[in-house]
């Protein structure tokens, strides 16, 4: 296991099996909250993380001071954010 690989997902950590359209949306949500990291190449298993022979990429983003940050014209917010409004249209 990687030394800095968290053992579980949290409000600031998400695991993705591969890079897909969810990754930019998750990073946008983190930018609208407290920041966070997406680990691409990790398969969350029941008791442990499966990274067997795969390259794992860590994508991190800090909380952005000017909100909302938009991704494809939608302001994405973390589910753990008490002020979250996932349907907010971020267009100006």
mmCIF file as gemmi writes it, N, C-alpha and C atoms, coordinates in Angstrom:
data_model
loop_
_atom_site.group_PDB
_atom_site.id
_atom_site.type_symbol
_atom_site.label_atom_id
_atom_site.label_alt_id
_atom_site.label_comp_id
_atom_site.label_asym_id
_atom_site.label_entity_id
_atom_site.label_seq_id
_atom_site.pdbx_PDB_ins_code
_atom_site.Cartn_x
_atom_site.Cartn_y
_atom_site.Cartn_z
_atom_site.occupancy
_atom_site.B_iso_or_equiv
_atom_site.pdbx_formal_charge
_atom_site.auth_seq_id
_atom_site.auth_asym_id
_atom_site.pdbx_PDB_model_num
ATOM 1 N N . UNK Axp A 1 ? 0.848 -1.171 0 1 0 ? 1 A 1
ATOM 2 C CA . UNK Axp A 1 ? 0 0 0 1 0 ? 1 A 1
ATOM 3 C C . UNK Axp A 1 ? 0.896 1.237 0 1 0 ? 1 A 1
ATOM 4 N N . UNK Axp A 2 ? 0.465 2.27 -0.693 1 0 ? 2 A 1
ATOM 5 C CA . UNK Axp A 2 ? 1.22 3.514 -0.736 1 0 ? 2 A 1
ATOM 6 C C . UNK Axp A 2 ? 1.238 4.15 0.648 1 0 ? 2 A 1
ATOM 7 N N . UNK Axp A 3 ? 2.36 4.755 1.032 1 0 ? 3 A 1
ATOM 8 C CA . UNK Axp A 3 ? 2.438 5.344 2.363 1 0 ? 3 A 1
ATOM 9 C C . UNK Axp A 3 ? 1.421 6.457 2.608 1 0 ? 3 A 1
ATOM 10 N N . UNK Axp A 4 ? 1.074 7.238 1.582 1 0 ? 4 A 1
ATOM 11 C CA . UNK Axp A 4 ? 0.133 8.339 1.787 1 0 ? 4 A 1
ATOM 12 C C . UNK Axp A 4 ? -1.27 8.031 1.273 1 0 ? 4 A 1
ATOM 13 N N . UNK Axp A 5 ? -1.56 6.771 0.98 1 0 ? 5 A 1
ATOM 14 C CA . UNK Axp A 5 ? -2.886 6.384 0.512 1 0 ? 5 A 1
ATOM 15 C C . UNK Axp A 5 ? -3.804 6.197 1.717 1 0 ? 5 A 1
ATOM 16 N N . UNK Axp A 6 ? -4.859 7.026 1.825 1 0 ? 6 A 1
ATOM 17 C CA . UNK Axp A 6 ? -5.784 6.871 2.944 1 0 ? 6 A 1
ATOM 18 C C . UNK Axp A 6 ? -6.462 5.496 2.892 1 0 ? 6 A 1
ATOM 19 N N . UNK Axp A 7 ? -6.928 5.04 4.03 1 0 ? 7 A 1
ATOM 20 C CA . UNK Axp A 7 ? -7.55 3.719 4.117 1 0 ? 7 A 1
ATOM 21 C C . UNK Axp A 7 ? -9.017 3.744 3.701 1 0 ? 7 A 1
ATOM 22 N N . UNK Axp A 8 ? -9.63 4.921 3.695 1 0 ? 8 A 1
ATOM 23 C CA . UNK Axp A 8 ? -11.056 5.018 3.369 1 0 ? 8 A 1
ATOM 24 C C . UNK Axp A 8 ? -11.368 6.385 2.77 1 0 ? 8 A 1
ATOM 25 N N . UNK Axp A 9 ? -12.519 6.462 2.091 1 0 ? 9 A 1
ATOM 26 C CA . UNK Axp A 9 ? -12.984 7.739 1.574 1 0 ? 9 A 1
ATOM 27 C C . UNK Axp A 9 ? -13.507 8.598 2.724 1 0 ? 9 A 1
ATOM 28 N N . UNK Axp A 10 ? -13.495 9.913 2.488 1 0 ? 10 A 1
ATOM 29 C CA . UNK Axp A 10 ? -13.981 10.853 3.5 1 0 ? 10 A 1
ATOM 30 C C . UNK Axp A 10 ? -14.494 12.097 2.78 1 0 ? 10 A 1
ATOM 31 N N . UNK Axp A 11 ? -14.735 13.163 3.542 1 0 ? 11 A 1
ATOM 32 C CA . UNK Axp A 11 ? -15.181 14.416 2.924 1 0 ? 11 A 1
ATOM 33 C C . UNK Axp A 11 ? -14.102 15.047 2.056 1 0 ? 11 A 1
ATOM 34 N N . UNK Axp A 12 ? -12.858 14.606 2.213 1 0 ? 12 A 1
ATOM 35 C CA . UNK Axp A 12 ? -11.762 15.185 1.43 1 0 ? 12 A 1
ATOM 36 C C . UNK Axp A 12 ? -10.999 14.144 0.609 1 0 ? 12 A 1
ATOM 37 N N . UNK Axp A 13 ? -11.492 12.91 0.562 1 0 ? 13 A 1
ATOM 38 C CA . UNK Axp A 13 ? -10.819 11.831 -0.182 1 0 ? 13 A 1
ATOM 39 C C . UNK Axp A 13 ? -11.852 11.008 -0.937 1 0 ? 13 A 1
ATOM 40 N N . UNK Axp A 14 ? -11.589 10.763 -2.222 1 0 ? 14 A 1
ATOM 41 C CA . UNK Axp A 14 ? -12.414 9.843 -3.011 1 0 ? 14 A 1
ATOM 42 C C . UNK Axp A 14 ? -11.513 8.946 -3.823 1 0 ? 14 A 1
ATOM 43 N N . UNK Axp A 15 ? -11.962 7.707 -4.018 1 0 ? 15 A 1
ATOM 44 C CA . UNK Axp A 15 ? -11.257 6.734 -4.839 1 0 ? 15 A 1
ATOM 45 C C . UNK Axp A 15 ? -12.036 6.521 -6.131 1 0 ? 15 A 1
ATOM 46 N N . UNK Axp A 16 ? -11.321 6.452 -7.239 1 0 ? 16 A 1
ATOM 47 C CA . UNK Axp A 16 ? -11.921 6.169 -8.543 1 0 ? 16 A 1
ATOM 48 C C . UNK Axp A 16 ? -11.125 5.048 -9.191 1 0 ? 16 A 1
ATOM 49 N N . UNK Axp A 17 ? -11.819 4.128 -9.824 1 0 ? 17 A 1
ATOM 50 C CA . UNK Axp A 17 ? -11.169 3.021 -10.514 1 0 ? 17 A 1
ATOM 51 C C . UNK Axp A 17 ? -10.398 3.525 -11.721 1 0 ? 17 A 1
ATOM 52 N N . UNK Axp A 18 ? -10.996 4.485 -12.458 1 0 ? 18 A 1
ATOM 53 C CA . UNK Axp A 18 ? -10.329 5.054 -13.626 1 0 ? 18 A 1
ATOM 54 C C . UNK Axp A 18 ? -10.725 6.516 -13.769 1 0 ? 18 A 1
ATOM 55 N N . UNK Axp A 19 ? -10.041 7.201 -14.665 1 0 ? 19 A 1
ATOM 56 C CA . UNK Axp A 19 ? -10.343 8.615 -14.906 1 0 ? 19 A 1
ATOM 57 C C . UNK Axp A 19 ? -11.554 8.675 -15.813 1 0 ? 19 A 1
ATOM 58 N N . UNK Axp A 20 ? -12.626 9.269 -15.302 1 0 ? 20 A 1
ATOM 59 C CA . UNK Axp A 20 ? -13.84 9.433 -16.091 1 0 ? 20 A 1
ATOM 60 C C . UNK Axp A 20 ? -14.442 10.796 -15.773 1 0 ? 20 A 1
ATOM 61 N N . UNK Axp A 21 ? -15.648 11.067 -16.238 1 0 ? 21 A 1
ATOM 62 C CA . UNK Axp A 21 ? -16.244 12.391 -16.062 1 0 ? 21 A 1
ATOM 63 C C . UNK Axp A 21 ? -16.531 12.729 -14.597 1 0 ? 21 A 1
ATOM 64 N N . UNK Axp A 22 ? -16.55 11.733 -13.714 1 0 ? 22 A 1
ATOM 65 C CA . UNK Axp A 22 ? -16.762 11.997 -12.287 1 0 ? 22 A 1
ATOM 66 C C . UNK Axp A 22 ? -15.574 12.705 -11.639 1 0 ? 22 A 1
ATOM 67 N N . UNK Axp A 23 ? -14.368 12.494 -12.159 1 0 ? 23 A 1
ATOM 68 C CA . UNK Axp A 23 ? -13.165 13.049 -11.522 1 0 ? 23 A 1
ATOM 69 C C . UNK Axp A 23 ? -13.176 14.577 -11.54 1 0 ? 23 A 1
ATOM 70 N N . UNK Axp A 24 ? -13.386 15.245 -12.686 1 0 ? 24 A 1
ATOM 71 C CA . UNK Axp A 24 ? -13.428 16.715 -12.662 1 0 ? 24 A 1
ATOM 72 C C . UNK Axp A 24 ? -14.569 17.247 -11.791 1 0 ? 24 A 1
ATOM 73 N N . UNK Axp A 25 ? -15.698 16.561 -11.788 1 0 ? 25 A 1
ATOM 74 C CA . UNK Axp A 25 ? -16.818 16.995 -10.946 1 0 ? 25 A 1
ATOM 75 C C . UNK Axp A 25 ? -16.472 16.865 -9.469 1 0 ? 25 A 1
ATOM 76 N N . UNK Axp A 26 ? -15.787 15.792 -9.096 1 0 ? 26 A 1
ATOM 77 C CA . UNK Axp A 26 ? -15.379 15.611 -7.705 1 0 ? 26 A 1
ATOM 78 C C . UNK Axp A 26 ? -14.37 16.677 -7.3 1 0 ? 26 A 1
ATOM 79 N N . UNK Axp A 27 ? -13.393 16.961 -8.164 1 0 ? 27 A 1
ATOM 80 C CA . UNK Axp A 27 ? -12.414 18.006 -7.871 1 0 ? 27 A 1
ATOM 81 C C . UNK Axp A 27 ? -13.086 19.376 -7.743 1 0 ? 27 A 1
ATOM 82 N N . UNK Axp A 28 ? -14.089 19.637 -8.562 1 0 ? 28 A 1
ATOM 83 C CA . UNK Axp A 28 ? -14.843 20.892 -8.465 1 0 ? 28 A 1
ATOM 84 C C . UNK Axp A 28 ? -15.582 20.972 -7.136 1 0 ? 28 A 1
ATOM 85 N N . UNK Axp A 29 ? -16.18 19.863 -6.73 1 0 ? 29 A 1
ATOM 86 C CA . UNK Axp A 29 ? -16.868 19.835 -5.433 1 0 ? 29 A 1
ATOM 87 C C . UNK Axp A 29 ? -15.89 20.092 -4.291 1 0 ? 29 A 1
ATOM 88 N N . UNK Axp A 30 ? -14.706 19.492 -4.367 1 0 ? 30 A 1
ATOM 89 C CA . UNK Axp A 30 ? -13.689 19.725 -3.345 1 0 ? 30 A 1
ATOM 90 C C . UNK Axp A 30 ? -13.265 21.195 -3.323 1 0 ? 30 A 1
ATOM 91 N N . UNK Axp A 31 ? -13.137 21.824 -4.496 1 0 ? 31 A 1
ATOM 92 C CA . UNK Axp A 31 ? -12.751 23.236 -4.571 1 0 ? 31 A 1
ATOM 93 C C . UNK Axp A 31 ? -13.813 24.126 -3.935 1 0 ? 31 A 1
ATOM 94 N N . UNK Axp A 32 ? -15.068 23.701 -3.988 1 0 ? 32 A 1
ATOM 95 C CA . UNK Axp A 32 ? -16.163 24.459 -3.384 1 0 ? 32 A 1
ATOM 96 C C . UNK Axp A 32 ? -16.325 24.164 -1.896 1 0 ? 32 A 1
ATOM 97 N N . UNK Axp A 33 ? -15.6 23.17 -1.395 1 0 ? 33 A 1
ATOM 98 C CA . UNK Axp A 33 ? -15.682 22.803 0.024 1 0 ? 33 A 1
ATOM 99 C C . UNK Axp A 33 ? -14.341 23.117 0.686 1 0 ? 33 A 1
ATOM 100 N N . UNK Axp A 34 ? -13.711 22.119 1.275 1 0 ? 34 A 1
ATOM 101 C CA . UNK Axp A 34 ? -12.455 22.321 2.008 1 0 ? 34 A 1
ATOM 102 C C . UNK Axp A 34 ? -11.238 21.833 1.243 1 0 ? 34 A 1
ATOM 103 N N . UNK Axp A 35 ? -11.403 21.498 -0.037 1 0 ? 35 A 1
ATOM 104 C CA . UNK Axp A 35 ? -10.312 20.913 -0.808 1 0 ? 35 A 1
ATOM 105 C C . UNK Axp A 35 ? -10.317 19.407 -0.616 1 0 ? 35 A 1
ATOM 106 N N . UNK Axp A 36 ? -9.457 18.711 -1.376 1 0 ? 36 A 1
ATOM 107 C CA . UNK Axp A 36 ? -9.406 17.265 -1.235 1 0 ? 36 A 1
ATOM 108 C C . UNK Axp A 36 ? -8.58 16.606 -2.308 1 0 ? 36 A 1
ATOM 109 N N . UNK Axp A 37 ? -8.568 15.276 -2.273 1 0 ? 37 A 1
ATOM 110 C CA . UNK Axp A 37 ? -7.781 14.477 -3.216 1 0 ? 37 A 1
ATOM 111 C C . UNK Axp A 37 ? -8.619 13.361 -3.803 1 0 ? 37 A 1
ATOM 112 N N . UNK Axp A 38 ? -8.387 13.116 -5.087 1 0 ? 38 A 1
ATOM 113 C CA . UNK Axp A 38 ? -8.984 11.977 -5.78 1 0 ? 38 A 1
ATOM 114 C C . UNK Axp A 38 ? -7.838 11.039 -6.126 1 0 ? 38 A 1
ATOM 115 N N . UNK Axp A 39 ? -7.953 9.787 -5.747 1 0 ? 39 A 1
ATOM 116 C CA . UNK Axp A 39 ? -6.965 8.767 -6.066 1 0 ? 39 A 1
ATOM 117 C C . UNK Axp A 39 ? -7.541 7.923 -7.193 1 0 ? 39 A 1
ATOM 118 N N . UNK Axp A 40 ? -6.943 8.034 -8.382 1 0 ? 40 A 1
ATOM 119 C CA . UNK Axp A 40 ? -7.407 7.316 -9.566 1 0 ? 40 A 1
ATOM 120 C C . UNK Axp A 40 ? -6.572 6.047 -9.712 1 0 ? 40 A 1
ATOM 121 N N . UNK Axp A 41 ? -7.25 4.914 -9.9 1 0 ? 41 A 1
ATOM 122 C CA . UNK Axp A 41 ? -6.576 3.629 -10.045 1 0 ? 41 A 1
ATOM 123 C C . UNK Axp A 41 ? -6.775 2.733 -8.844 1 0 ? 41 A 1
ATOM 124 N N . UNK Axp A 42 ? -7.671 3.125 -7.948 1 0 ? 42 A 1
ATOM 125 C CA . UNK Axp A 42 ? -7.929 2.372 -6.723 1 0 ? 42 A 1
ATOM 126 C C . UNK Axp A 42 ? -9.308 1.746 -6.797 1 0 ? 42 A 1
ATOM 127 N N . UNK Axp A 43 ? -9.386 0.471 -6.459 1 0 ? 43 A 1
ATOM 128 C CA . UNK Axp A 43 ? -10.676 -0.212 -6.375 1 0 ? 43 A 1
ATOM 129 C C . UNK Axp A 43 ? -10.976 -0.439 -4.896 1 0 ? 43 A 1
ATOM 130 N N . UNK Axp A 44 ? -11.968 0.273 -4.347 1 0 ? 44 A 1
ATOM 131 C CA . UNK Axp A 44 ? -12.301 0.056 -2.937 1 0 ? 44 A 1
ATOM 132 C C . UNK Axp A 44 ? -12.943 -1.322 -2.757 1 0 ? 44 A 1
ATOM 133 N N . UNK Axp A 45 ? -12.339 -2.143 -1.965 1 0 ? 45 A 1
ATOM 134 C CA . UNK Axp A 45 ? -12.874 -3.467 -1.655 1 0 ? 45 A 1
ATOM 135 C C . UNK Axp A 45 ? -13.551 -3.414 -0.293 1 0 ? 45 A 1
ATOM 136 N N . UNK Axp A 46 ? -14.145 -4.51 0.12 1 0 ? 46 A 1
ATOM 137 C CA . UNK Axp A 46 ? -14.871 -4.544 1.385 1 0 ? 46 A 1
ATOM 138 C C . UNK Axp A 46 ? -13.943 -4.251 2.568 1 0 ? 46 A 1
ATOM 139 N N . UNK Axp A 47 ? -12.814 -4.918 2.649 1 0 ? 47 A 1
ATOM 140 C CA . UNK Axp A 47 ? -11.935 -4.768 3.802 1 0 ? 47 A 1
ATOM 141 C C . UNK Axp A 47 ? -10.637 -4.022 3.527 1 0 ? 47 A 1
ATOM 142 N N . UNK Axp A 48 ? -10.247 -3.909 2.259 1 0 ? 48 A 1
ATOM 143 C CA . UNK Axp A 48 ? -8.995 -3.23 1.943 1 0 ? 48 A 1
ATOM 144 C C . UNK Axp A 48 ? -9.071 -2.64 0.546 1 0 ? 48 A 1
ATOM 145 N N . UNK Axp A 49 ? -8.107 -1.79 0.212 1 0 ? 49 A 1
ATOM 146 C CA . UNK Axp A 49 ? -8.063 -1.177 -1.102 1 0 ? 49 A 1
ATOM 147 C C . UNK Axp A 49 ? -7.244 -2.047 -2.032 1 0 ? 49 A 1
ATOM 148 N N . UNK Axp A 50 ? -7.755 -2.265 -3.226 1 0 ? 50 A 1
ATOM 149 C CA . UNK Axp A 50 ? -7.052 -3.073 -4.212 1 0 ? 50 A 1
ATOM 150 C C . UNK Axp A 50 ? -6.296 -2.151 -5.163 1 0 ? 50 A 1
ATOM 151 N N . UNK Axp A 51 ? -4.961 -2.186 -5.076 1 0 ? 51 A 1
ATOM 152 C CA . UNK Axp A 51 ? -4.125 -1.426 -6.012 1 0 ? 51 A 1
ATOM 153 C C . UNK Axp A 51 ? -3.139 -2.368 -6.692 1 0 ? 51 A 1
ATOM 154 N N . UNK Axp A 52 ? -3.419 -3.642 -6.652 1 0 ? 52 A 1
ATOM 155 C CA . UNK Axp A 52 ? -2.533 -4.698 -7.137 1 0 ? 52 A 1
ATOM 156 C C . UNK Axp A 52 ? -2.003 -4.412 -8.535 1 0 ? 52 A 1
ATOM 157 N N . UNK Axp A 53 ? -0.739 -4.005 -8.623 1 0 ? 53 A 1
ATOM 158 C CA . UNK Axp A 53 ? -0.068 -3.814 -9.901 1 0 ? 53 A 1
ATOM 159 C C . UNK Axp A 53 ? -0.513 -2.612 -10.705 1 0 ? 53 A 1
ATOM 160 N N . UNK Axp A 54 ? -1.365 -1.771 -10.177 1 0 ? 54 A 1
ATOM 161 C CA . UNK Axp A 54 ? -1.864 -0.618 -10.917 1 0 ? 54 A 1
ATOM 162 C C . UNK Axp A 54 ? -1.091 0.644 -10.541 1 0 ? 54 A 1
ATOM 163 N N . UNK Axp A 55 ? -1.055 1.565 -11.471 1 0 ? 55 A 1
ATOM 164 C CA . UNK Axp A 55 ? -0.521 2.892 -11.188 1 0 ? 55 A 1
ATOM 165 C C . UNK Axp A 55 ? -1.63 3.692 -10.543 1 0 ? 55 A 1
ATOM 166 N N . UNK Axp A 56 ? -1.336 4.331 -9.42 1 0 ? 56 A 1
ATOM 167 C CA . UNK Axp A 56 ? -2.31 5.168 -8.726 1 0 ? 56 A 1
ATOM 168 C C . UNK Axp A 56 ? -1.861 6.613 -8.86 1 0 ? 56 A 1
ATOM 169 N N . UNK Axp A 57 ? -2.781 7.462 -9.291 1 0 ? 57 A 1
ATOM 170 C CA . UNK Axp A 57 ? -2.498 8.879 -9.471 1 0 ? 57 A 1
ATOM 171 C C . UNK Axp A 57 ? -3.311 9.661 -8.454 1 0 ? 57 A 1
ATOM 172 N N . UNK Axp A 58 ? -2.636 10.576 -7.766 1 0 ? 58 A 1
ATOM 173 C CA . UNK Axp A 58 ? -3.32 11.43 -6.796 1 0 ? 58 A 1
ATOM 174 C C . UNK Axp A 58 ? -3.514 12.802 -7.408 1 0 ? 58 A 1
ATOM 175 N N . UNK Axp A 59 ? -4.767 13.245 -7.489 1 0 ? 59 A 1
ATOM 176 C CA . UNK Axp A 59 ? -5.108 14.581 -7.967 1 0 ? 59 A 1
ATOM 177 C C . UNK Axp A 59 ? -5.652 15.359 -6.78 1 0 ? 59 A 1
ATOM 178 N N . UNK Axp A 60 ? -4.999 16.458 -6.44 1 0 ? 60 A 1
ATOM 179 C CA . UNK Axp A 60 ? -5.408 17.24 -5.267 1 0 ? 60 A 1
ATOM 180 C C . UNK Axp A 60 ? -5.77 18.654 -5.675 1 0 ? 60 A 1
ATOM 181 N N . UNK Axp A 61 ? -6.709 19.221 -4.928 1 0 ? 61 A 1
ATOM 182 C CA . UNK Axp A 61 ? -7.109 20.605 -5.163 1 0 ? 61 A 1
ATOM 183 C C . UNK Axp A 61 ? -7.398 21.245 -3.81 1 0 ? 61 A 1
ATOM 184 N N . UNK Axp A 62 ? -7.008 22.497 -3.68 1 0 ? 62 A 1
ATOM 185 C CA . UNK Axp A 62 ? -7.269 23.252 -2.454 1 0 ? 62 A 1
ATOM 186 C C . UNK Axp A 62 ? -8.651 23.896 -2.543 1 0 ? 62 A 1
ATOM 187 N N . UNK Axp A 63 ? -9.154 24.31 -1.395 1 0 ? 63 A 1
ATOM 188 C CA . UNK Axp A 63 ? -10.403 25.067 -1.388 1 0 ? 63 A 1
ATOM 189 C C . UNK Axp A 63 ? -10.173 26.359 -2.16 1 0 ? 63 A 1
ATOM 190 N N . UNK Axp A 64 ? -11.068 26.657 -3.085 1 0 ? 64 A 1
ATOM 191 C CA . UNK Axp A 64 ? -10.921 27.865 -3.881 1 0 ? 64 A 1
ATOM 192 C C . UNK Axp A 64 ? -11.589 29.02 -3.142 1 0 ? 64 A 1
ATOM 193 N N . UNK Axp A 65 ? -10.932 30.184 -3.043 1 0 ? 65 A 1
ATOM 194 C CA . UNK Axp A 65 ? -11.484 31.272 -2.235 1 0 ? 65 A 1
ATOM 195 C C . UNK Axp A 65 ? -12.718 31.95 -2.833 1 0 ? 65 A 1
ATOM 196 N N . UNK Axp A 66 ? -12.88 31.886 -4.159 1 0 ? 66 A 1
ATOM 197 C CA . UNK Axp A 66 ? -14.022 32.522 -4.807 1 0 ? 66 A 1
ATOM 198 C C . UNK Axp A 66 ? -14.96 31.413 -5.277 1 0 ? 66 A 1
ATOM 199 N N . UNK Axp A 67 ? -16.183 31.44 -4.775 1 0 ? 67 A 1
ATOM 200 C CA . UNK Axp A 67 ? -17.135 30.374 -5.086 1 0 ? 67 A 1
ATOM 201 C C . UNK Axp A 67 ? -18.381 30.967 -5.725 1 0 ? 67 A 1
ATOM 202 N N . UNK Axp A 68 ? -19.105 30.194 -6.478 1 0 ? 68 A 1
ATOM 203 C CA . UNK Axp A 68 ? -18.879 28.775 -6.739 1 0 ? 68 A 1
ATOM 204 C C . UNK Axp A 68 ? -17.916 28.54 -7.886 1 0 ? 68 A 1
ATOM 205 N N . UNK Axp A 69 ? -17.177 27.448 -7.777 1 0 ? 69 A 1
ATOM 206 C CA . UNK Axp A 69 ? -16.359 26.956 -8.876 1 0 ? 69 A 1
ATOM 207 C C . UNK Axp A 69 ? -17.283 26.079 -9.709 1 0 ? 69 A 1
ATOM 208 N N . UNK Axp A 70 ? -17.272 26.257 -11.028 1 0 ? 70 A 1
ATOM 209 C CA . UNK Axp A 70 ? -18.191 25.518 -11.885 1 0 ? 70 A 1
ATOM 210 C C . UNK Axp A 70 ? -17.456 24.482 -12.722 1 0 ? 70 A 1
ATOM 211 N N . UNK Axp A 71 ? -18.15 23.41 -13.014 1 0 ? 71 A 1
ATOM 212 C CA . UNK Axp A 71 ? -17.664 22.345 -13.884 1 0 ? 71 A 1
ATOM 213 C C . UNK Axp A 71 ? -18.771 22.069 -14.887 1 0 ? 71 A 1
ATOM 214 N N . UNK Axp A 72 ? -18.509 22.39 -16.137 1 0 ? 72 A 1
ATOM 215 C CA . UNK Axp A 72 ? -19.524 22.221 -17.182 1 0 ? 72 A 1
ATOM 216 C C . UNK Axp A 72 ? -20.803 22.99 -16.858 1 0 ? 72 A 1
ATOM 217 N N . UNK Axp A 73 ? -20.628 24.211 -16.422 1 0 ? 73 A 1
ATOM 218 C CA . UNK Axp A 73 ? -21.721 25.137 -16.131 1 0 ? 73 A 1
ATOM 219 C C . UNK Axp A 73 ? -22.534 24.77 -14.9 1 0 ? 73 A 1
ATOM 220 N N . UNK Axp A 74 ? -22.082 23.801 -14.098 1 0 ? 74 A 1
ATOM 221 C CA . UNK Axp A 74 ? -22.775 23.458 -12.864 1 0 ? 74 A 1
ATOM 222 C C . UNK Axp A 74 ? -21.84 23.682 -11.69 1 0 ? 74 A 1
ATOM 223 N N . UNK Axp A 75 ? -22.343 24.292 -10.646 1 0 ? 75 A 1
ATOM 224 C CA . UNK Axp A 75 ? -21.558 24.446 -9.419 1 0 ? 75 A 1
ATOM 225 C C . UNK Axp A 75 ? -21.693 23.15 -8.638 1 0 ? 75 A 1
ATOM 226 N N . UNK Axp A 76 ? -20.607 22.417 -8.507 1 0 ? 76 A 1
ATOM 227 C CA . UNK Axp A 76 ? -20.624 21.132 -7.812 1 0 ? 76 A 1
ATOM 228 C C . UNK Axp A 76 ? -20.159 21.336 -6.388 1 0 ? 76 A 1
ATOM 229 N N . UNK Axp A 77 ? -20.869 20.747 -5.444 1 0 ? 77 A 1
ATOM 230 C CA . UNK Axp A 77 ? -20.461 20.854 -4.05 1 0 ? 77 A 1
ATOM 231 C C . UNK Axp A 77 ? -20.419 19.477 -3.438 1 0 ? 77 A 1
ATOM 232 N N . UNK Axp A 78 ? -19.558 19.33 -2.439 1 0 ? 78 A 1
ATOM 233 C CA . UNK Axp A 78 ? -19.379 18.059 -1.753 1 0 ? 78 A 1
ATOM 234 C C . UNK Axp A 78 ? -20.636 17.69 -0.996 1 0 ? 78 A 1
ATOM 235 N N . UNK Axp A 79 ? -20.968 16.406 -1 1 0 ? 79 A 1
ATOM 236 C CA . UNK Axp A 79 ? -22.139 15.918 -0.277 1 0 ? 79 A 1
ATOM 237 C C . UNK Axp A 79 ? -22.011 16.182 1.213 1 0 ? 79 A 1
ATOM 238 N N . UNK Axp A 80 ? -20.782 16.285 1.714 1 0 ? 80 A 1
ATOM 239 C CA . UNK Axp A 80 ? -20.567 16.541 3.127 1 0 ? 80 A 1
ATOM 240 C C . UNK Axp A 80 ? -20.674 18.012 3.496 1 0 ? 80 A 1
ATOM 241 N N . UNK Axp A 81 ? -20.84 18.895 2.502 1 0 ? 81 A 1
ATOM 242 C CA . UNK Axp A 81 ? -20.924 20.326 2.744 1 0 ? 81 A 1
ATOM 243 C C . UNK Axp A 81 ? -22.349 20.668 3.169 1 0 ? 81 A 1
ATOM 244 N N . UNK Axp A 82 ? -22.544 21.188 4.394 1 0 ? 82 A 1
ATOM 245 C CA . UNK Axp A 82 ? -23.889 21.469 4.866 1 0 ? 82 A 1
ATOM 246 C C . UNK Axp A 82 ? -24.623 22.499 4.013 1 0 ? 82 A 1
ATOM 247 N N . UNK Axp A 83 ? -23.891 23.334 3.293 1 0 ? 83 A 1
ATOM 248 C CA . UNK Axp A 83 ? -24.544 24.332 2.431 1 0 ? 83 A 1
ATOM 249 C C . UNK Axp A 83 ? -24.663 23.849 0.996 1 0 ? 83 A 1
ATOM 250 N N . UNK Axp A 84 ? -24.483 22.559 0.766 1 0 ? 84 A 1
ATOM 251 C CA . UNK Axp A 84 ? -24.486 22.033 -0.596 1 0 ? 84 A 1
ATOM 252 C C . UNK Axp A 84 ? -25.829 22.198 -1.264 1 0 ? 84 A 1
ATOM 253 N N . UNK Axp A 85 ? -25.771 22.61 -2.507 1 0 ? 85 A 1
ATOM 254 C CA . UNK Axp A 85 ? -26.961 22.701 -3.347 1 0 ? 85 A 1
ATOM 255 C C . UNK Axp A 85 ? -26.552 22.152 -4.696 1 0 ? 85 A 1
ATOM 256 N N . UNK Axp A 86 ? -26.565 20.803 -4.871 1 0 ? 86 A 1
ATOM 257 C CA . UNK Axp A 86 ? -26 20.19 -6.063 1 0 ? 86 A 1
ATOM 258 C C . UNK Axp A 86 ? -26.64 20.616 -7.365 1 0 ? 86 A 1
ATOM 259 N N . UNK Axp A 87 ? -27.817 21.183 -7.329 1 0 ? 87 A 1
ATOM 260 C CA . UNK Axp A 87 ? -28.462 21.585 -8.569 1 0 ? 87 A 1
ATOM 261 C C . UNK Axp A 87 ? -28.18 23.02 -8.957 1 0 ? 87 A 1
ATOM 262 N N . UNK Axp A 88 ? -27.317 23.695 -8.239 1 0 ? 88 A 1
ATOM 263 C CA . UNK Axp A 88 ? -27.039 25.108 -8.502 1 0 ? 88 A 1
ATOM 264 C C . UNK Axp A 88 ? -26.426 25.282 -9.879 1 0 ? 88 A 1
ATOM 265 N N . UNK Axp A 89 ? -26.975 26.17 -10.641 1 0 ? 89 A 1
ATOM 266 C CA . UNK Axp A 89 ? -26.442 26.487 -11.958 1 0 ? 89 A 1
ATOM 267 C C . UNK Axp A 89 ? -25.376 27.553 -11.767 1 0 ? 89 A 1
ATOM 268 N N . UNK Axp A 90 ? -24.117 27.245 -12.116 1 0 ? 90 A 1
ATOM 269 C CA . UNK Axp A 90 ? -23.006 28.15 -11.881 1 0 ? 90 A 1
ATOM 270 C C . UNK Axp A 90 ? -22.733 29.106 -13.025 1 0 ? 90 A 1
ATOM 271 N N . UNK Axp A 91 ? -23.607 29.179 -14.037 1 0 ? 91 A 1
ATOM 272 C CA . UNK Axp A 91 ? -23.374 30.079 -15.174 1 0 ? 91 A 1
ATOM 273 C C . UNK Axp A 91 ? -23.549 31.523 -14.743 1 0 ? 91 A 1
ATOM 274 N N . UNK Axp A 92 ? -22.782 32.381 -15.39 1 0 ? 92 A 1
ATOM 275 C CA . UNK Axp A 92 ? -22.905 33.814 -15.117 1 0 ? 92 A 1
ATOM 276 C C . UNK Axp A 92 ? -23.427 34.525 -16.323 1 0 ? 92 A 1
